[in-house]
């Protein structure tokens, strides 16, 4: 059995790659449909503004996900250290 570090290094574990569930895929479809309908009804300047808005929302979501990943990774490391310290004190 490969170690987690080996799997991570070899690209077999990709924590940043989304794992879309059926629910997420449905929501993506709804968002795409709404966006398409909006673009059909908006003037060119409004479409550009909508695109800026969507891009900013996407960047914010990515930044939030990055921070959550870092916090949870740190928590996992702290938990591992605590387990090791408890085992050493037995």
C-alpha positions, 0 to 999 in steps of 0.5 A: 500500500502506497503512503499518502505522501507518495499518492499525493506526489504521484498525482493520485490524490488531487485535493483541489480537483472538484468531486461533483455530486449529482446535486452539484451537477444539477445546480451547475445546469440551473446556473448555466440556464439562468445565465444564458437566459439573462444574457439573451435579455440584457444589453451588451453593456449589461452582459459585460457587467454580468460577466464581471460579476460572475468572474468576481464570484468565481474568484471569491469562491476559489479563494474561500475554498483555498482558505478552507483547505489550508485550515482543515489541513492544518487541523488534520496535522495538529490532530496527528501530532496530538495522537502521536504525543498521546501515544508517546506518553503511554 
